[in-house]
Amino acid sequence: HEAARRSLGPGQGGLERAEFEELFPWGPAPAHLGGGTGWASAVLAEGLLVPAGTGYRFAHEEFADWIQGVHLDLDEALRALVHTRRTAD
């Protein structure tokens, strides 16, 4: 969910490499979660996120739309789109 929130910002709907590594570390997973490889390897192996340019994006556009939509502030989005303040030229 945090990846979805962060990918809502400006750009192509992806995560920069540093954001990806913050959310999904490459090192070993915590022992209380079973150990094993880090989250980054699992996320990429499962095809949830894929490399894109210098970062990563959700592999499936429909899934990305759905999970990002869960975190979208509709009131704020409508305000920005419909109620923009126009300045006199």
Gaussian input, Z-matrix of N, CA and C with variables (Angstrom, degrees):
# hf/3-21g

backbone

0 1
 N
 C     1     B1
 C     2     B2     1     A1
 N     3     B3     2     A2     1     D1
 C     4     B4     3     A3     2     D2
 C     5     B5     4     A4     3     D3
 N     6     B6     5     A5     4     D4
 C     7     B7     6     A6     5     D5
 C     8     B8     7     A7     6     D6
 N     9     B9     8     A8     7     D7
 C    10    B10     9     A9     8     D8
 C    11    B11    10    A10     9     D9
 N    12    B12    11    A11    10    D10
 C    13    B13    12    A12    11    D11
 C    14    B14    13    A13    12    D12
 N    15    B15    14    A14    13    D13
 C    16    B16    15    A15    14    D14
 C    17    B17    16    A16    15    D15
 N    18    B18    17    A17    16    D16
 C    19    B19    18    A18    17    D17
 C    20    B20    19    A19    18    D18
 N    21    B21    20    A20    19    D19
 C    22    B22    21    A21    20    D20
 C    23    B23    22    A22    21    D21
 N    24    B24    23    A23    22    D22
 C    25    B25    24    A24    23    D23
 C    26    B26    25    A25    24    D24
 N    27    B27    26    A26    25    D25
 C    28    B28    27    A27    26    D26
 C    29    B29    28    A28    27    D27
 N    30    B30    29    A29    28    D28
 C    31    B31    30    A30    29    D29
 C    32    B32    31    A31    30    D30
 N    33    B33    32    A32    31    D31
 C    34    B34    33    A33    32    D32
 C    35    B35    34    A34    33    D33
 N    36    B36    35    A35    34    D34
 C    37    B37    36    A36    35    D35
 C    38    B38    37    A37    36    D36
 N    39    B39    38    A38    37    D37
 C    40    B40    39    A39    38    D38
 C    41    B41    40    A40    39    D39
 N    42    B42    41    A41    40    D40
 C    43    B43    42    A42    41    D41
 C    44    B44    43    A43    42    D42
 N    45    B45    44    A44    43    D43
 C    46    B46    45    A45    44    D44
 C    47    B47    46    A46    45    D45
 N    48    B48    47    A47    46    D46
 C    49    B49    48    A48    47    D47
 C    50    B50    49    A49    48    D48
 N    51    B51    50    A50    49    D49
 C    52    B52    51    A51    50    D50
 C    53    B53    52    A52    51    D51
 N    54    B54    53    A53    52    D52
 C    55    B55    54    A54    53    D53
 C    56    B56    55    A55    54    D54
 N    57    B57    56    A56    55    D55
 C    58    B58    57    A57    56    D56
 C    59    B59    58    A58    57    D57
 N    60    B60    59    A59    58    D58
 C    61    B61    60    A60    59    D59
 C    62    B62    61    A61    60    D60
 N    63    B63    62    A62    61    D61
 C    64    B64    63    A63    62    D62
 C    65    B65    64    A64    63    D63
 N    66    B66    65    A65    64    D64
 C    67    B67    66    A66    65    D65
 C    68    B68    67    A67    66    D66
 N    69    B69    68    A68    67    D67
 C    70    B70    69    A69    68    D68
 C    71    B71    70    A70    69    D69
 N    72    B72    71    A71    70    D70
 C    73    B73    72    A72    71    D71
 C    74    B74    73    A73    72    D72
 N    75    B75    74    A74    73    D73
 C    76    B76    75    A75    74    D74
 C    77    B77    76    A76    75    D75
 N    78    B78    77    A77    76    D76
 C    79    B79    78    A78    77    D77
 C    80    B80    79    A79    78    D78
 N    81    B81    80    A80    79    D79
 C    82    B82    81    A81    80    D80
 C    83    B83    82    A82    81    D81
 N    84    B84    83    A83    82    D82
 C    85    B85    84    A84    83    D83
 C    86    B86    85    A85    84    D84
 N    87    B87    86    A86    85    D85
 C    88    B88    87    A87    86    D86
 C    89    B89    88    A88    87    D87
 N    90    B90    89    A89    88    D88
 C    91    B91    90    A90    89    D89
 C    92    B92    91    A91    90    D90
 N    93    B93    92    A92    91    D91
 C    94    B94    93    A93    92    D92
 C    95    B95    94    A94    93    D93
 N    96    B96    95    A95    94    D94
 C    97    B97    96    A96    95    D95
 C    98    B98    97    A97    96    D96
 N    99    B99    98    A98    97    D97
 C   100   B100    99    A99    98    D98
 C   101   B101   100   A100    99    D99
 N   102   B102   101   A101   100   D100
 C   103   B103   102   A102   101   D101
 C   104   B104   103   A103   102   D102
 N   105   B105   104   A104   103   D103
 C   106   B106   105   A105   104   D104
 C   107   B107   106   A106   105   D105
 N   108   B108   107   A107   106   D106
 C   109   B109   108   A108   107   D107
 C   110   B110   109   A109   108   D108
 N   111   B111   110   A110   109   D109
 C   112   B112   111   A111   110   D110
 C   113   B113   112   A112   111   D111
 N   114   B114   113   A113   112   D112
 C   115   B115   114   A114   113   D113
 C   116   B116   115   A115   114   D114
 N   117   B117   116   A116   115   D115
 C   118   B118   117   A117   116   D116
 C   119   B119   118   A118   117   D117
 N   120   B120   119   A119   118   D118
 C   121   B121   120   A120   119   D119
 C   122   B122   121   A121   120   D120
 N   123   B123   122   A122   121   D121
 C   124   B124   123   A123   122   D122
 C   125   B125   124   A124   123   D123
 N   126   B126   125   A125   124   D124
 C   127   B127   126   A126   125   D125
 C   128   B128   127   A127   126   D126
 N   129   B129   128   A128   127   D127
 C   130   B130   129   A129   128   D128
 C   131   B131   130   A130   129   D129
 N   132   B132   131   A131   130   D130
 C   133   B133   132   A132   131   D131
 C   134   B134   133   A133   132   D132
 N   135   B135   134   A134   133   D133
 C   136   B136   135   A135   134   D134
 C   137   B137   136   A136   135   D135
 N   138   B138   137   A137   136   D136
 C   139   B139   138   A138   137   D137
 C   140   B140   139   A139   138   D138
 N   141   B141   140   A140   139   D139
 C   142   B142   141   A141   140   D140
 C   143   B143   142   A142   141   D141
 N   144   B144   143   A143   142   D142
 C   145   B145   144   A144   143   D143
 C   146   B146   145   A145   144   D144
 N   147   B147   146   A146   145   D145
 C   148   B148   147   A147   146   D146
 C   149   B149   148   A148   147   D147
 N   150   B150   149   A149   148   D148
 C   151   B151   150   A150   149   D149
 C   152   B152   151   A151   150   D150
 N   153   B153   152   A152   151   D151
 C   154   B154   153   A153   152   D152
 C   155   B155   154   A154   153   D153
 N   156   B156   155   A155   154   D154
 C   157   B157   156   A156   155   D155
 C   158   B158   157   A157   156   D156
 N   159   B159   158   A158   157   D157
 C   160   B160   159   A159   158   D158
 C   161   B161   160   A160   159   D159
 N   162   B162   161   A161   160   D160
 C   163   B163   162   A162   161   D161
 C   164   B164   163   A163   162   D162
 N   165   B165   164   A164   163   D163
 C   166   B166   165   A165   164   D164
 C   167   B167   166   A166   165   D165
 N   168   B168   167   A167   166   D166
 C   169   B169   168   A168   167   D167
 C   170   B170   169   A169   168   D168
 N   171   B171   170   A170   169   D169
 C   172   B172   171   A171   170   D170
 C   173   B173   172   A172   171   D171
 N   174   B174   173   A173   172   D172
 C   175   B175   174   A174   173   D173
 C   176   B176   175   A175   174   D174
 N   177   B177   176   A176   175   D175
 C   178   B178   177   A177   176   D176
 C   179   B179   178   A178   177   D177
 N   180   B180   179   A179   178   D178
 C   181   B181   180   A180   179   D179
 C   182   B182   181   A181   180   D180
 N   183   B183   182   A182   181   D181
 C   184   B184   183   A183   182   D182
 C   185   B185   184   A184   183   D183
 N   186   B186   185   A185   184   D184
 C   187   B187   186   A186   185   D185
 C   188   B188   187   A187   186   D186
 N   189   B189   188   A188   187   D187
 C   190   B190   189   A189   188   D188
 C   191   B191   190   A190   189   D189
 N   192   B192   191   A191   190   D190
 C   193   B193   192   A192   191   D191
 C   194   B194   193   A193   192   D192
 N   195   B195   194   A194   193   D193
 C   196   B196   195   A195   194   D194
 C   197   B197   196   A196   195   D195
 N   198   B198   197   A197   196   D196
 C   199   B199   198   A198   197   D197
 C   200   B200   199   A199   198   D198
 N   201   B201   200   A200   199   D199
 C   202   B202   201   A201   200   D200
 C   203   B203   202   A202   201   D201
 N   204   B204   203   A203   202   D202
 C   205   B205   204   A204   203   D203
 C   206   B206   205   A205   204   D204
 N   207   B207   206   A206   205   D205
 C   208   B208   207   A207   206   D206
 C   209   B209   208   A208   207   D207
 N   210   B210   209   A209   208   D208
 C   211   B211   210   A210   209   D209
 C   212   B212   211   A211   210   D210
 N   213   B213   212   A212   211   D211
 C   214   B214   213   A213   212   D212
 C   215   B215   214   A214   213   D213
 N   216   B216   215   A215   214   D214
 C   217   B217   216   A216   215   D215
 C   218   B218   217   A217   216   D216
 N   219   B219   218   A218   217   D217
 C   220   B220   219   A219   218   D218
 C   221   B221   220   A220   219   D219
 N   222   B222   221   A221   220   D220
 C   223   B223   222   A222   221   D221
 C   224   B224   223   A223   222   D222
 N   225   B225   224   A224   223   D223
 C   226   B226   225   A225   224   D224
 C   227   B227   226   A226   225   D225
 N   228   B228   227   A227   226   D226
 C   229   B229   228   A228   227   D227
 C   230   B230   229   A229   228   D228
 N   231   B231   230   A230   229   D229
 C   232   B232   231   A231   230   D230
 C   233   B233   232   A232   231   D231
 N   234   B234   233   A233   232   D232
 C   235   B235   234   A234   233   D233
 C   236   B236   235   A235   234   D234
 N   237   B237   236   A236   235   D235
 C   238   B238   237   A237   236   D236
 C   239   B239   238   A238   237   D237
 N   240   B240   239   A239   238   D238
 C   241   B241   240   A240   239   D239
 C   242   B242   241   A241   240   D240
 N   243   B243   242   A242   241   D241
 C   244   B244   243   A243   242   D242
 C   245   B245   244   A244   243   D243
 N   246   B246   245   A245   244   D244
 C   247   B247   246   A246   245   D245
 C   248   B248   247   A247   246   D246
 N   249   B249   248   A248   247   D247
 C   250   B250   249   A249   248   D248
 C   251   B251   250   A250   249   D249
 N   252   B252   251   A251   250   D250
 C   253   B253   252   A252   251   D251
 C   254   B254   253   A253   252   D252
 N   255   B255   254   A254   253   D253
 C   256   B256   255   A255   254   D254
 C   257   B257   256   A256   255   D255
 N   258   B258   257   A257   256   D256
 C   259   B259   258   A258   257   D257
 C   260   B260   259   A259   258   D258
 N   261   B261   260   A260   259   D259
 C   262   B262   261   A261   260   D260
 C   263   B263   262   A262   261   D261
 N   264   B264   263   A263   262   D262
 C   265   B265   264   A264   263   D263
 C   266   B266   265   A265   264   D264

   B1=1.4433
   B2=1.5265
   B3=1.3220
   B4=1.4655
   B5=1.5270
   B6=1.3124
   B7=1.4711
   B8=1.5291
   B9=1.3120
   B10=1.4595
   B11=1.5217
   B12=1.3327
   B13=1.4660
   B14=1.5189
   B15=1.3354
   B16=1.4631
   B17=1.5192
   B18=1.3014
   B19=1.4652
   B20=1.5222
   B21=1.3284
   B22=1.4654
   B23=1.5214
   B24=1.3110
   B25=1.4536
   B26=1.5130
   B27=1.3339
   B28=1.4595
   B29=1.5301
   B30=1.2954
   B31=1.4594
   B32=1.5097
   B33=1.2967
   B34=1.4579
   B35=1.5244
   B36=1.3202
   B37=1.4582
   B38=1.5075
   B39=1.3104
   B40=1.4529
   B41=1.5083
   B42=1.3091
   B43=1.4570
   B44=1.5183
   B45=1.3081
   B46=1.4627
   B47=1.5232
   B48=1.3084
   B49=1.4634
   B50=1.5310
   B51=1.3233
   B52=1.4702
   B53=1.5271
   B54=1.3327
   B55=1.4672
   B56=1.5335
   B57=1.3254
   B58=1.4645
   B59=1.5219
   B60=1.3365
   B61=1.4638
   B62=1.5201
   B63=1.3278
   B64=1.4684
   B65=1.5303
   B66=1.3246
   B67=1.4622
   B68=1.5195
   B69=1.3210
   B70=1.4689
   B71=1.5225
   B72=1.3351
   B73=1.4625
   B74=1.5354
   B75=1.3384
   B76=1.4632
   B77=1.5215
   B78=1.2980
   B79=1.4654
   B80=1.5195
   B81=1.3189
   B82=1.4683
   B83=1.5273
   B84=1.3219
   B85=1.4658
   B86=1.5278
   B87=1.3209
   B88=1.4605
   B89=1.5337
   B90=1.3238
   B91=1.4653
   B92=1.5299
   B93=1.3514
   B94=1.4732
   B95=1.5256
   B96=1.3481
   B97=1.4646
   B98=1.5243
   B99=1.3155
   B100=1.4604
   B101=1.5116
   B102=1.3248
   B103=1.4580
   B104=1.5156
   B105=1.3002
   B106=1.4573
   B107=1.5112
   B108=1.3220
   B109=1.4537
   B110=1.5177
   B111=1.3241
   B112=1.4589
   B113=1.5109
   B114=1.3145
   B115=1.4656
   B116=1.5129
   B117=1.3278
   B118=1.4652
   B119=1.5175
   B120=1.3138
   B121=1.4614
   B122=1.5244
   B123=1.3235
   B124=1.4616
   B125=1.5281
   B126=1.3208
   B127=1.4650
   B128=1.5266
   B129=1.3407
   B130=1.4638
   B131=1.5264
   B132=1.3259
   B133=1.4686
   B134=1.5281
   B135=1.3255
   B136=1.4625
   B137=1.5313
   B138=1.3154
   B139=1.4619
   B140=1.5090
   B141=1.3295
   B142=1.4653
   B143=1.5254
   B144=1.3143
   B145=1.4578
   B146=1.5257
   B147=1.3378
   B148=1.4558
   B149=1.5242
   B150=1.3454
   B151=1.4623
   B152=1.5278
   B153=1.3325
   B154=1.4652
   B155=1.5195
   B156=1.3022
   B157=1.4652
   B158=1.5110
   B159=1.3310
   B160=1.4626
   B161=1.5201
   B162=1.3340
   B163=1.4598
   B164=1.5097
   B165=1.3206
   B166=1.4599
   B167=1.5268
   B168=1.3373
   B169=1.4537
   B170=1.5217
   B171=1.3290
   B172=1.4583
   B173=1.5224
   B174=1.3169
   B175=1.4648
   B176=1.5197
   B177=1.3042
   B178=1.4566
   B179=1.5207
   B180=1.3209
   B181=1.4577
   B182=1.5210
   B183=1.3367
   B184=1.4663
   B185=1.5252
   B186=1.3283
   B187=1.4605
   B188=1.5237
   B189=1.3361
   B190=1.4662
   B191=1.5302
   B192=1.3362
   B193=1.4667
   B194=1.5208
   B195=1.3279
   B196=1.4611
   B197=1.5247
   B198=1.3396
   B199=1.4759
   B200=1.5210
   B201=1.3260
   B202=1.4581
   B203=1.5264
   B204=1.3257
   B205=1.4568
   B206=1.5152
   B207=1.3144
   B208=1.4604
   B209=1.5271
   B210=1.3362
   B211=1.4613
   B212=1.5253
   B213=1.3106
   B214=1.4538
   B215=1.5250
   B216=1.3097
   B217=1.4620
   B218=1.5218
   B219=1.3370
   B220=1.4612
   B221=1.5207
   B222=1.3186
   B223=1.4602
   B224=1.5243
   B225=1.3091
   B226=1.4623
   B227=1.5178
   B228=1.3241
   B229=1.4598
   B230=1.5302
   B231=1.3312
   B232=1.4708
   B233=1.5179
   B234=1.3255
   B235=1.4617
   B236=1.5262
   B237=1.3224
   B238=1.4644
   B239=1.5229
   B240=1.3219
   B241=1.4661
   B242=1.5166
   B243=1.3310
   B244=1.4569
   B245=1.5228
   B246=1.2877
   B247=1.4615
   B248=1.5198
   B249=1.3184
   B250=1.4610
   B251=1.5201
   B252=1.2864
   B253=1.4645
   B254=1.5312
   B255=1.3000
   B256=1.4697
   B257=1.5158
   B258=1.3183
   B259=1.4697
   B260=1.5218
   B261=1.3241
   B262=1.4726
   B263=1.5166
   B264=1.3118
   B265=1.4717
   B266=1.5027
   A1=111.32
   A2=116.21
   A3=118.62
   A4=110.81
   A5=117.77
   A6=120.98
   A7=109.72
   A8=117.69
   A9=121.55
   A10=110.51
   A11=117.31
   A12=120.70
   A13=110.61
   A14=115.03
   A15=119.55
   A16=112.72
   A17=117.89
   A18=119.85
   A19=112.38
   A20=118.20
   A21=121.89
   A22=112.60
   A23=117.98
   A24=121.00
   A25=112.74
   A26=116.48
   A27=120.28
   A28=111.15
   A29=115.43
   A30=120.18
   A31=111.52
   A32=116.22
   A33=122.35
   A34=113.48
   A35=118.54
   A36=120.89
   A37=113.33
   A38=116.60
   A39=120.67
   A40=112.05
   A41=114.59
   A42=122.22
   A43=108.76
   A44=116.15
   A45=119.19
   A46=108.01
   A47=116.62
   A48=122.12
   A49=111.67
   A50=117.55
   A51=120.42
   A52=111.44
   A53=117.35
   A54=120.47
   A55=110.60
   A56=115.75
   A57=120.38
   A58=110.51
   A59=116.69
   A60=120.76
   A61=112.45
   A62=117.28
   A63=120.49
   A64=110.20
   A65=116.47
   A66=121.13
   A67=112.91
   A68=116.27
   A69=122.20
   A70=109.03
   A71=118.08
   A72=120.72
   A73=112.11
   A74=115.03
   A75=121.35
   A76=111.98
   A77=118.33
   A78=121.55
   A79=112.63
   A80=116.40
   A81=119.87
   A82=111.83
   A83=114.61
   A84=120.56
   A85=109.09
   A86=117.59
   A87=120.44
   A88=111.78
   A89=115.37
   A90=120.78
   A91=111.74
   A92=117.18
   A93=119.63
   A94=112.18
   A95=117.12
   A96=121.16
   A97=111.55
   A98=115.68
   A99=119.66
   A100=115.37
   A101=117.73
   A102=119.72
   A103=111.19
   A104=116.48
   A105=120.32
   A106=112.14
   A107=115.99
   A108=119.96
   A109=110.50
   A110=115.14
   A111=120.68
   A112=112.51
   A113=114.42
   A114=121.03
   A115=112.25
   A116=118.39
   A117=120.62
   A118=111.35
   A119=116.60
   A120=120.40
   A121=111.35
   A122=117.15
   A123=121.35
   A124=111.24
   A125=117.01
   A126=121.49
   A127=110.29
   A128=116.27
   A129=120.08
   A130=111.37
   A131=117.50
   A132=120.73
   A133=111.56
   A134=117.02
   A135=121.18
   A136=112.15
   A137=116.64
   A138=120.18
   A139=114.38
   A140=117.81
   A141=120.65
   A142=110.23
   A143=115.47
   A144=121.88
   A145=108.11
   A146=115.96
   A147=121.63
   A148=109.07
   A149=117.01
   A150=119.52
   A151=110.39
   A152=115.25
   A153=121.37
   A154=108.33
   A155=116.76
   A156=120.14
   A157=110.42
   A158=116.31
   A159=120.68
   A160=112.53
   A161=117.58
   A162=121.08
   A163=111.79
   A164=115.49
   A165=122.21
   A166=108.73
   A167=116.34
   A168=121.72
   A169=108.57
   A170=116.44
   A171=120.22
   A172=108.39
   A173=116.81
   A174=121.98
   A175=111.95
   A176=117.93
   A177=121.78
   A178=109.78
   A179=115.68
   A180=121.14
   A181=112.69
   A182=117.13
   A183=120.08
   A184=110.93
   A185=117.14
   A186=120.49
   A187=109.55
   A188=116.43
   A189=120.19
   A190=110.20
   A191=117.01
   A192=120.39
   A193=111.17
   A194=116.45
   A195=120.43
   A196=111.61
   A197=116.99
   A198=118.90
   A199=111.11
   A200=118.22
   A201=119.57
   A202=110.28
   A203=116.51
   A204=120.31
   A205=113.10
   A206=116.75
   A207=121.52
   A208=110.31
   A209=116.68
   A210=121.21
   A211=113.69
   A212=117.57
   A213=121.13
   A214=110.01
   A215=116.48
   A216=122.55
   A217=106.98
   A218=116.49
   A219=120.90
   A220=113.20
   A221=117.54
   A222=120.11
   A223=110.77
   A224=116.53
   A225=120.87
   A226=111.23
   A227=117.72
   A228=121.40
   A229=110.88
   A230=117.10
   A231=120.43
   A232=111.74
   A233=116.11
   A234=119.54
   A235=110.24
   A236=116.44
   A237=120.48
   A238=111.89
   A239=116.87
   A240=120.46
   A241=114.04
   A242=117.25
   A243=120.85
   A244=112.80
   A245=116.00
   A246=119.84
   A247=112.03
   A248=116.91
   A249=119.12
   A250=109.40
   A251=115.28
   A252=121.01
   A253=107.83
   A254=114.88
   A255=120.05
   A256=108.88
   A257=114.28
   A258=118.89
   A259=108.80
   A260=115.43
   A261=120.60
   A262=109.00
   A263=115.78
   A264=120.46
   A265=111.63
   D1=-37.53
   D2=178.93
   D3=-65.15
   D4=-36.74
   D5=176.45
   D6=-61.60
   D7=-40.39
   D8=178.93
   D9=-64.96
   D10=-43.52
   D11=179.28
   D12=-59.50
   D13=-47.48
   D14=-176.36
   D15=-69.40
   D16=-28.31
   D17=-178.55
   D18=-82.28
   D19=-2.38
   D20=176.82
   D21=-75.69
   D22=-15.66
   D23=-176.25
   D24=-68.75
   D25=-170.76
   D26=-179.47
   D27=-62.66
   D28=155.14
   D29=179.61
   D30=114.02
   D31=-155.07
   D32=-174.17
   D33=-97.27
   D34=18.52
   D35=178.34
   D36=77.88
   D37=30.80
   D38=-178.94
   D39=-122.28
   D40=-176.73
   D41=177.68
   D42=-114.98
   D43=135.24
   D44=172.22
   D45=-67.33
   D46=158.77
   D47=-177.36
   D48=-53.88
   D49=-44.71
   D50=-178.37
   D51=-63.42
   D52=-39.80
   D53=177.84
   D54=-65.17
   D55=-44.22
   D56=178.17
   D57=-57.31
   D58=-48.02
   D59=-177.73
   D60=-68.60
   D61=-27.83
   D62=175.44
   D63=-68.91
   D64=-42.67
   D65=-178.61
   D66=-78.85
   D67=-35.83
   D68=-175.31
   D69=-128.85
   D70=82.28
   D71=-176.82
   D72=-63.81
   D73=151.16
   D74=179.85
   D75=-80.19
   D76=-27.98
   D77=-175.64
   D78=-67.20
   D79=-174.02
   D80=-179.24
   D81=-65.52
   D82=147.15
   D83=176.16
   D84=-70.57
   D85=153.06
   D86=179.12
   D87=-58.29
   D88=146.92
   D89=-178.55
   D90=-59.00
   D91=-38.61
   D92=-178.99
   D93=-66.64
   D94=-12.16
   D95=175.90
   D96=-104.88
   D97=12.31
   D98=176.24
   D99=101.50
   D100=-0.89
   D101=-179.09
   D102=69.44
   D103=-144.40
   D104=-179.86
   D105=80.49
   D106=-167.00
   D107=-178.37
   D108=-74.98
   D109=163.97
   D110=-178.99
   D111=-67.40
   D112=170.53
   D113=-176.94
   D114=-65.56
   D115=-32.36
   D116=-177.60
   D117=-57.78
   D118=-47.48
   D119=-179.88
   D120=-60.95
   D121=-41.39
   D122=-178.47
   D123=-67.79
   D124=-43.56
   D125=-178.65
   D126=-62.76
   D127=-41.34
   D128=179.96
   D129=-74.17
   D130=-39.82
   D131=179.86
   D132=-64.43
   D133=-35.99
   D134=179.32
   D135=-79.24
   D136=-9.80
   D137=178.63
   D138=76.34
   D139=20.64
   D140=177.94
   D141=-69.78
   D142=-48.19
   D143=176.02
   D144=-120.81
   D145=152.34
   D146=179.73
   D147=-132.64
   D148=152.95
   D149=175.71
   D150=-60.83
   D151=140.08
   D152=178.19
   D153=-148.98
   D154=108.12
   D155=-177.64
   D156=62.17
   D157=-123.78
   D158=-179.69
   D159=-94.52
   D160=5.44
   D161=-178.41
   D162=-139.60
   D163=-142.98
   D164=-176.85
   D165=-141.49
   D166=154.10
   D167=176.13
   D168=-140.58
   D169=163.30
   D170=175.81
   D171=-63.55
   D172=138.19
   D173=-175.68
   D174=-70.42
   D175=-34.31
   D176=-175.73
   D177=-114.00
   D178=118.80
   D179=-175.51
   D180=-59.93
   D181=-39.33
   D182=-179.06
   D183=-64.63
   D184=-40.96
   D185=177.81
   D186=-65.13
   D187=-43.65
   D188=179.65
   D189=-59.62
   D190=-45.01
   D191=178.99
   D192=-59.43
   D193=-43.86
   D194=-178.25
   D195=-65.42
   D196=-51.12
   D197=-174.69
   D198=-71.35
   D199=-32.62
   D200=176.04
   D201=-70.59
   D202=-36.12
   D203=178.54
   D204=-61.81
   D205=-30.51
   D206=177.06
   D207=-62.18
   D208=-30.53
   D209=-174.95
   D210=-103.39
   D211=-0.83
   D212=-178.40
   D213=-75.45
   D214=132.49
   D215=175.25
   D216=-86.00
   D217=95.66
   D218=-174.58
   D219=-60.97
   D220=-41.26
   D221=179.26
   D222=-58.84
   D223=-45.77
   D224=-179.81
   D225=-67.18
   D226=-40.81
   D227=178.87
   D228=-62.60
   D229=-44.07
   D230=178.17
   D231=-65.11
   D232=-40.51
   D233=177.62
   D234=-59.35
   D235=-43.46
   D236=-178.67
   D237=-67.67
   D238=-35.62
   D239=-177.59
   D240=-83.45
   D241=-38.36
   D242=-171.06
   D243=-101.21
   D244=-39.07
   D245=-172.48
   D246=-104.55
   D247=42.89
   D248=179.08
   D249=-74.30
   D250=141.82
   D251=-179.68
   D252=-82.75
   D253=127.78
   D254=177.64
   D255=-99.74
   D256=138.48
   D257=178.25
   D258=-102.96
   D259=150.59
   D260=178.79
   D261=-71.93
   D262=139.99
   D263=178.06
   D264=-91.44

